[in-house]
Each structure stands twice: as C-alpha cells, then as structure tokens.
Amino acid sequence: MLRFLAWLFGTLFLLVLVVVGGLYVAYQHFVGPGPSRASITVVIPRGSHLGSIGDRLERAGVVANGQIFAIGTRVLGNGRPLQAGEYEFAGGSSPREVMQQMIEGRTVKRRLTIPEGLTVSEIVDLVHQAEGLDGDLPDITKLPEGSLLPETYFYSWGDSRSGVVERMQGAMEKMLAELWADRAAKLPLATPLDAVTLASIVEKETAVPDERPRVAAVFYNRLARGMKLQSDPTVIFALTEGKAPLGRPLAHADLDIASPYNTYVAAGLPPGPIANPGRASLLAVLHPLTTQELYFVADGSGGHAFAATLDEHNRNVAKWRKLNPP
C-alpha cells in the first residue's frame, strides 16, 4: 500500500511538473518574440472569433501557434475584445504585443487626398475607388456642389464610404462658418453659399496660390461695375453639369449656351458653386486684394497677366496667342 501511494504521489508530481512546465513554455512563447522578421499586414474581418483570429495570424506568419495565441489572450486579456480592422504588426512582435495592439485597436491609418476644385461627382468617384472602404455611397443627387471640403482624410479598413463623405460635409460646414465669421467688411456676398460659389470659380481659374486673392478682386471689380464675370470654367460646368470633364477645348460657340451658369450670358454670380473649393480659395474670396484690375489671361508660364483696361488686356491676349498659336 505504501509502495502504491508513493508511486501515485510520484506520478502526480511528475504530471504537475509536466503541466507547470508546459504552461511555462507556453507563457514564454506568448511573451517571447514572434516568428516574423519584417512587418506583416493582416486584415481581421468584423465578427471574427478568437480561434479564427489566431488561425489567421498563424497563416500570415505573425504568430507561430494560433491556439497558444487564443489561449493566452483568454487568460491574459482580462476579457477585453480584440478589435477588427487592418493591422501592421512589427517584425518579431510577440503574441502578447499583438494581443495588446488589437485590444487597443491600433489599426493601419489609410489616407484619401481630395484635390481642390473637383466636382461632387469626381470626389464621390474617388471615395468609391478608395481601397478598404465599405458600404454604399450616399445619393449624389442629395450632395450639393461645393458641400465637400477638399483635404486629406484618414480612415481605417472597413470604415463606411458614406461616413467619409459625411466627414467631408461636416468639415466644409465647420470651416465655412469660421471663415465667414471673420470675413472682410463690405463684401458683396449675401450668404456663405455666395462665398463658396465665387471661391469655386477662383479655384478653377488659377492653381497659383498667390494669384487667388487677385483673381477674386477682378471678379469683385466686375460685379461692382455691372460687368459679366465671363469665366470659362462656368461655361464648362454649364455644358457638363459637373458630371465629367469636357474632354475638349472650349469652343467659341460654347460661350452662347443658354444656362444660368454661363457667366458670358448671365449677369452676377451663377446659382451655385461649380466645384468644391479649398480653404485657400475661400480665404481669397473672403479677404481679396484691393485692385482696379478687370481682366486676366494666361501668360504662358502657368500664371496670368492682369489688366485694368481693355486695351492692356488685348495686348496681353495678343502675347498669349503668339505663344500659343492655333
């Protein structure tokens, strides 16, 4: 009997040693460096359970054993869930470090840059093409032209397309309210929408930052004298309705198109914006230069030649035509 008890206790002791040793090895595996030698990007879909996450990490080479990762997370994760998303795990990350990164949701931050001067249709197309975004786009007919702010937006894998567009709308509303409240005195603008409308024309007329307040001044001077704005970009918008590029040079006959957006025919500002202007163009419109200039034409170097009289303007046009013969 004593011999049996000794054998039993010895066996139990060995079992305890094996279990403790196994747990120690597993723990060391969980806190020790992972198998990867370079960073690895993995997408964890929404709704993934812990076991499938461990399998996915093992297949990607982030952890050596998905089951140990899952067990270690259950034991050491304090019941905190792992967040879905796109992750970039540094080379050699331990399973514990991987777990912590996923608990905190430190996902890859993607970026979507919206250039100034695009129409709503063009911006929505960029959102549609952005990799990693999910869900349907908002109804484009319910997105007014000029309502989206061009800038760089950061997002995570799985974010909704409609959510990104809503952020663009909110950013424009916030910025416009701030700039409108600080506008220069005595501007002939009745509403913030007027500012966006004129800024969209300035945006399409010049890509030279220093020229924008000067271009804005030309349009203000023309409005003050009852002159039509005569802006080619407004004619292009009248022809395309902002749905696609014109795809050809503007013809002289186009200047006669019957449209409230054709500023060669219609006086004053068009009914609304022709594109989505950026902050710089809005600032230019709300803080224009003070000049006597009424005309501008391309100077052949990427900028424009400005003039206060028609004779001077005609000379600038002649110079441009000499540089750009038909």
C-alpha positions as CSV (number, residue, x, y, z in Angstrom):
1,M,0.0,0.0,0.0
2,L,2.7,2.4,0.9
3,R,4.5,1.5,-2.3
4,F,1.4,2.3,-4.3
5,L,0.9,5.6,-2.6
6,A,4.5,6.5,-3.3
7,W,4.0,5.6,-6.9
8,L,0.8,7.6,-7.1
9,F,2.3,10.7,-5.5
10,G,5.3,10.4,-7.7
11,T,3.2,10.2,-10.8
12,L,1.0,13.1,-9.7
13,F,4.2,15.1,-9.0
14,L,5.5,14.3,-12.5
15,L,2.2,15.3,-14.0
16,V,2.2,18.6,-12.1
17,L,5.8,19.2,-13.3
18,V,4.7,18.5,-16.9
19,V,1.7,20.8,-16.7
20,V,3.6,23.6,-15.0
21,G,6.5,23.1,-17.4
22,G,4.1,23.2,-20.4
23,L,2.4,26.3,-19.0
24,Y,5.8,27.9,-18.5
25,V,6.8,27.1,-22.1
26,A,3.5,28.4,-23.4
27,Y,3.9,31.6,-21.4
28,Q,7.4,32.1,-22.7
29,H,6.1,31.5,-26.2
30,F,3.3,34.1,-25.6
31,V,5.6,36.8,-24.3
32,G,8.7,36.0,-26.5
33,P,9.5,37.3,-30.0
34,G,7.2,36.1,-32.8
35,P,8.4,34.3,-36.0
36,S,8.3,37.3,-38.3
37,R,11.4,39.2,-39.3
38,A,9.6,42.0,-41.1
39,S,6.4,43.8,-40.6
40,I,3.2,42.0,-41.7
41,T,-0.2,43.5,-42.6
42,V,-3.3,41.4,-41.7
43,V,-7.0,42.3,-42.1
44,I,-9.2,40.9,-39.3
45,P,-12.8,40.9,-40.5
46,R,-15.6,42.0,-38.3
47,G,-17.3,39.2,-36.4
48,S,-14.1,37.0,-36.3
49,H,-14.0,34.8,-33.2
50,L,-10.8,34.4,-31.2
51,G,-9.9,31.0,-32.7
52,S,-10.2,32.2,-36.2
53,I,-8.1,35.3,-35.4
54,G,-5.4,33.0,-34.1
55,D,-5.5,30.9,-37.2
56,R,-5.4,33.9,-39.4
57,L,-2.4,35.3,-37.6
58,E,-0.6,31.9,-37.7
59,R,-1.2,31.6,-41.5
60,A,0.1,35.1,-42.0
61,G,3.3,34.3,-40.0
62,V,2.6,36.8,-37.3
63,V,2.5,34.1,-34.5
64,A,3.9,30.6,-34.5
65,N,0.9,29.0,-32.9
66,G,-2.6,30.3,-33.3
67,Q,-4.0,28.2,-30.4
68,I,-1.5,29.4,-28.0
69,F,-2.3,33.0,-29.0
70,A,-6.0,32.3,-28.5
71,I,-5.5,30.7,-25.1
72,G,-3.0,33.4,-23.9
73,T,-5.5,36.1,-25.0
74,R,-8.3,34.4,-23.0
75,V,-6.1,34.1,-19.9
76,L,-4.1,37.4,-20.1
77,G,-6.5,39.7,-22.0
78,N,-8.7,40.4,-19.0
79,G,-11.8,39.7,-21.1
80,R,-11.1,42.7,-23.4
81,P,-12.2,42.0,-27.0
82,L,-9.9,42.2,-30.0
83,Q,-10.8,44.9,-32.5
84,A,-11.4,44.1,-36.1
85,G,-9.5,46.0,-38.8
86,E,-6.3,46.2,-40.7
87,Y,-3.2,45.8,-38.7
88,E,0.5,46.2,-39.4
89,F,2.5,44.1,-36.9
90,A,6.2,44.9,-36.5
91,G,8.7,42.2,-37.2
92,G,9.3,40.0,-34.2
93,S,6.2,41.2,-32.3
94,S,5.3,38.8,-29.5
95,P,1.8,37.3,-29.3
96,R,1.3,39.4,-26.2
97,E,2.2,42.6,-28.1
98,V,0.0,41.5,-31.0
99,M,-2.9,41.0,-28.5
100,Q,-2.3,44.4,-26.9
101,Q,-2.3,46.1,-30.3
102,M,-5.6,44.5,-31.2
103,I,-7.2,45.2,-27.9
104,E,-6.3,48.9,-28.3
105,G,-7.4,48.9,-31.9
106,R,-4.2,50.4,-33.3
107,T,-5.1,49.8,-36.9
108,V,-3.4,51.0,-40.1
109,K,-4.5,54.5,-40.9
110,R,-5.1,54.9,-44.6
111,R,-5.4,58.3,-46.3
112,L,-7.6,59.7,-49.0
113,T,-6.5,63.0,-50.5
114,I,-9.2,65.1,-52.3
115,P,-7.6,67.8,-54.5
116,E,-9.2,71.2,-54.6
117,G,-11.5,72.1,-57.5
118,L,-13.1,68.7,-58.1
119,T,-16.9,68.4,-58.5
120,V,-19.0,66.3,-56.2
121,S,-19.2,63.6,-58.8
122,E,-15.4,63.4,-59.1
123,I,-15.0,63.3,-55.3
124,V,-17.6,60.6,-54.9
125,D,-15.8,58.6,-57.5
126,L,-12.5,58.8,-55.6
127,V,-14.3,57.6,-52.4
128,H,-15.7,54.7,-54.4
129,Q,-12.3,53.7,-55.5
130,A,-10.6,54.1,-52.1
131,E,-9.3,50.7,-51.0
132,G,-10.7,49.4,-47.7
133,L,-13.8,51.4,-47.5
134,D,-17.1,49.6,-47.2
135,G,-20.8,50.1,-47.8
136,D,-22.8,52.2,-50.3
137,L,-22.2,55.8,-51.3
138,P,-24.7,58.4,-50.5
139,D,-27.2,59.6,-53.1
140,I,-25.1,62.0,-55.2
141,T,-28.3,64.0,-56.1
142,K,-28.5,64.9,-52.4
143,L,-25.0,66.3,-52.2
144,P,-25.0,69.9,-53.3
145,E,-22.0,71.1,-55.3
146,G,-19.5,72.9,-53.1
147,S,-20.5,71.0,-49.9
148,L,-17.4,68.8,-49.6
149,L,-14.1,70.1,-48.3
150,P,-11.0,69.0,-50.3
151,E,-8.3,67.9,-47.9
152,T,-6.6,64.7,-46.7
153,Y,-8.8,62.3,-44.8
154,F,-7.6,59.4,-42.7
155,Y,-9.6,56.2,-42.3
156,S,-9.3,52.6,-41.3
157,W,-10.1,49.4,-43.2
158,G,-13.8,48.7,-43.1
159,D,-14.9,52.4,-42.5
160,S,-18.0,53.3,-44.4
161,R,-18.0,55.3,-47.6
162,S,-21.0,57.3,-46.5
163,G,-19.2,58.1,-43.2
164,V,-16.2,59.5,-45.1
165,V,-18.5,61.7,-47.2
166,E,-20.3,62.9,-44.1
167,R,-16.9,63.9,-42.6
168,M,-16.2,65.9,-45.8
169,Q,-19.6,67.7,-45.4
170,G,-19.0,68.4,-41.7
171,A,-15.5,69.7,-42.4
172,M,-16.8,72.1,-45.0
173,E,-19.6,73.3,-42.8
174,K,-17.3,73.9,-39.9
175,M,-14.6,75.7,-41.9
176,L,-17.0,77.8,-43.8
177,A,-18.7,79.0,-40.6
178,E,-15.3,80.0,-39.2
179,L,-14.1,81.8,-42.3
180,W,-17.4,83.6,-42.9
181,A,-17.5,84.9,-39.4
182,D,-14.0,86.5,-40.0
183,R,-14.7,87.8,-43.5
184,A,-13.6,91.3,-44.7
185,A,-16.1,94.1,-44.4
186,K,-18.4,95.3,-47.1
187,L,-18.1,92.2,-49.4
188,P,-21.0,92.0,-51.9
189,L,-21.9,88.5,-50.7
190,A,-25.3,87.8,-49.2
191,T,-24.7,84.3,-47.9
192,P,-21.9,81.8,-47.2
193,L,-23.1,79.9,-50.3
194,D,-22.2,83.0,-52.4
195,A,-18.7,82.8,-51.0
196,V,-18.4,79.1,-51.9
197,T,-19.8,79.9,-55.4
198,L,-17.2,82.6,-56.1
199,A,-14.4,80.6,-54.5
200,S,-15.2,77.6,-56.7
201,I,-14.7,79.9,-59.8
202,V,-11.5,81.2,-58.4
203,E,-10.4,77.7,-57.7
204,K,-10.9,76.6,-61.3
205,E,-9.4,79.8,-62.7
206,T,-5.9,79.5,-61.1
207,A,-3.7,77.0,-59.4
208,V,-1.2,79.6,-58.4
209,P,-1.8,80.3,-54.6
210,D,-0.6,83.9,-54.7
211,E,-3.0,84.8,-57.6
212,R,-6.2,83.7,-55.9
213,P,-6.9,87.0,-53.9
214,R,-6.0,88.9,-57.1
215,V,-8.4,86.9,-59.2
216,A,-11.1,87.3,-56.6
217,A,-10.5,91.1,-56.7
218,V,-11.0,91.1,-60.5
219,F,-14.4,89.4,-60.1
220,Y,-15.5,91.8,-57.4
221,N,-14.5,94.7,-59.5
222,R,-16.5,93.4,-62.4
223,L,-19.5,92.8,-60.2
224,A,-19.3,96.3,-58.9
225,R,-19.3,97.7,-62.4
226,G,-22.2,95.5,-63.6
227,M,-19.9,93.6,-65.9
228,K,-20.4,89.9,-66.5
229,L,-17.8,87.6,-64.9
230,Q,-17.0,85.9,-68.2
231,S,-15.4,82.9,-66.6
232,D,-14.6,79.9,-68.9
233,P,-14.9,77.3,-66.1
234,T,-18.6,78.3,-65.5
235,V,-19.3,77.6,-69.2
236,I,-17.7,74.2,-68.9
237,F,-19.9,73.5,-65.9
238,A,-22.9,74.6,-67.9
239,L,-22.0,72.1,-70.6
240,T,-21.1,69.1,-68.3
241,E,-23.2,69.8,-65.2
242,G,-20.1,68.7,-63.3
243,K,-20.6,65.1,-64.1
244,A,-17.4,64.6,-66.2
245,P,-14.6,66.5,-67.8
246,L,-15.4,68.3,-71.0
247,G,-12.8,66.3,-72.9
248,R,-12.1,69.0,-75.5
249,P,-11.1,72.7,-75.7
250,L,-13.8,75.2,-75.1
251,A,-15.2,76.4,-78.4
252,H,-16.3,80.0,-79.2
253,A,-19.9,78.7,-79.8
254,D,-20.0,77.3,-76.3
255,L,-20.0,80.8,-74.9
256,D,-23.5,81.3,-76.1
257,I,-25.1,78.3,-74.3
258,A,-28.3,79.3,-72.5
259,S,-27.6,78.5,-68.9
260,P,-27.6,80.4,-65.6
261,Y,-24.1,79.0,-65.1
262,N,-22.8,80.6,-68.3
263,T,-21.3,83.9,-67.0
264,Y,-20.8,85.1,-70.5
265,V,-24.6,85.3,-70.8
266,A,-25.9,85.6,-67.3
267,A,-25.0,88.5,-65.0
268,G,-23.8,88.2,-61.5
269,L,-22.8,85.0,-59.7
270,P,-24.1,81.7,-61.0
271,P,-26.8,79.9,-59.0
272,G,-24.4,77.9,-57.0
273,P,-20.8,76.5,-56.9
274,I,-19.2,74.8,-59.9
275,A,-16.8,72.7,-57.9
276,N,-15.6,72.2,-54.3
277,P,-13.1,74.9,-53.4
278,G,-10.4,74.5,-50.8
279,R,-9.6,76.7,-47.8
280,A,-7.1,78.9,-49.8
281,S,-9.7,79.9,-52.4
282,L,-12.3,80.6,-49.7
283,L,-9.9,82.8,-47.9
284,A,-9.0,84.6,-51.1
285,V,-12.7,85.4,-51.7
286,L,-13.3,86.5,-48.1
287,H,-10.1,88.6,-48.0
288,P,-9.5,89.8,-51.5
289,L,-6.8,92.3,-52.6
290,T,-7.8,95.8,-53.4
291,T,-7.1,96.5,-57.1
292,Q,-8.5,98.2,-60.1
293,E,-8.0,95.2,-62.4
294,L,-10.9,93.9,-64.5
295,Y,-9.2,91.3,-66.7
296,F,-6.7,88.5,-66.7
297,V,-5.5,86.0,-69.2
298,A,-3.0,83.1,-69.1
299,D,0.6,84.3,-69.5
300,G,2.1,81.1,-70.8
301,S,4.1,80.3,-67.7
302,G,1.3,78.8,-65.6
303,G,0.1,82.1,-64.2
304,H,-1.9,85.1,-65.5
305,A,-1.4,88.6,-66.8
306,F,-3.7,91.1,-65.2
307,A,-5.0,94.3,-66.7
308,A,-7.1,97.3,-65.5
309,T,-8.1,98.4,-69.1
310,L,-9.4,96.6,-72.1
311,D,-6.5,97.9,-74.3
312,E,-4.0,96.5,-71.9
313,H,-5.9,93.2,-71.7
314,N,-6.0,92.9,-75.5
315,R,-2.2,93.3,-75.6
316,N,-1.9,90.5,-73.0
317,V,-4.2,88.4,-75.1
318,A,-2.1,89.0,-78.2
319,K,1.0,87.9,-76.3
320,W,-0.7,84.7,-75.2
321,R,-1.9,83.9,-78.7
322,K,1.6,84.5,-80.1
323,L,2.9,81.9,-77.5
324,N,0.0,79.6,-78.3
325,P,-0.8,79.8,-82.0
326,P,-4.0,77.9,-83.1
